[in-house]
Amino acid sequence: MNESVMASLKAVDFFCGAGGMSYGLQTAGIKILAGIDNDYSCKETYETNITEAKFINKDISELEANELGNLLKINKNDNNLIFAGCSPCQYWSKVRTNKTKSLKSAFLLKNFERFIVHFRPGFVIVENVPGLATNKKQSILPDFIDFLQREGYSYNDGVINAVEYGVPQKRKRYLLIASRLTDNISLPTPELNPKLIVKNYLGVANGFNKIIAGHKDESDFQHTAAKLSEENLKRIGITPKSGGDRSSWKDNKVLQIPAYEGKDDIFRDVYARMYWDRPAPTITTRFNSFSNGRFGHPEEDRAISIREGATLQTFPKSFVFKGSNMACLARQIGNAVPPEIARRIGAHIINIAQNG
């Protein structure tokens, strides 16, 4: 391996959040110069784990390219420079959100373009929800790709599933890798691994002691689980282990939820347990809530803990999350690029840089 290529590749992580992309690229051997995010609550987590990088707490629309260049001492046309842009994606998500509130985030790619034009990095990475690519009427992706091509970049893109990239989770994402150094651009190769199932990551055998709903772990391990109401404790208590769902109590007049009465075929995953022998569902920003998806523990009567969600996202157990409350930590974890996907992207870019 050409060690000089590994040593010289460096990245700036735009919209870095808690640092999933940064951590994965760093693990692959790429130096992280900085993470940029307007969410101050991510700062301590990022700086704790991405130790040699700067955390720039700024809205990208208010950050000037020259200012970034001065802060990081980066130059234009640096072949070894990588820009990763994993912008907030609520607008393109299938999950019902306030579209007015999230509209601003839909066009952050346009601001990302400013930095690409100014610095012309050797490589560009974009990771986002599949809706960025599939929402043809509203997506700005075609314009972004046209922009890249006008700037002399070749690219490859597609919708990938995290479970084919080392993550024990069904999580579809849009991925684009572009470079102005070569026309031979590909995405990391997907692979099927039957070991990417929940029982190989959670449970006592994997370092997770049995706990009850409402358990607080004051250590950095953060095996903390949300409290459950009396009704929800009863609901999960009669929900079958490993994959049971709310149909198990649909005829219970006390426990049945009026909004779901007679609607057994919709939202089947809310108030449901994960399966031991399947990958986890997509870990969202509300994964610590029993009522927000198939986030019930496969066996214990609770939602999965903060650390369990992070583990299913492929954060190592040594990764420390900092935040004022559980909601903040869950948001950091659910919004993150799974580090193992980022590591594979980083290793792939190293290979492209070495071999063209």
Secondary structure, DSSP 4 states (H G I P E B T S, - for coil): --HHHHHH-EEEEET-TTSHHHHHHHHHTPEEEEEE-S-GGGHHHHHHHSTTSEEE---GGG--HHHHHHHHT--TT-TTEEEEE----GGG-SS---HHHHHHHHTHHHHHHHHHHHH--SEEEEEE-THHHH-TTT-SHHHHHHHHHHTT-EEEEEEEEGGGTT-SB--EEEEEEEESS-S---PPPP---TT-SGGGTSSGGGT-----TT----STT--------HHHHHHHHTSPTTT--GGGGTT-TTT--GGGTT-TTSSTTTT-BPPTTS-B----TTTT-GGGSS-B-SSSSSBPPHHHHHHHTT--TT-----SSHHHHHHHHHHSPPHHHHHHHHHHHHHHHHH-
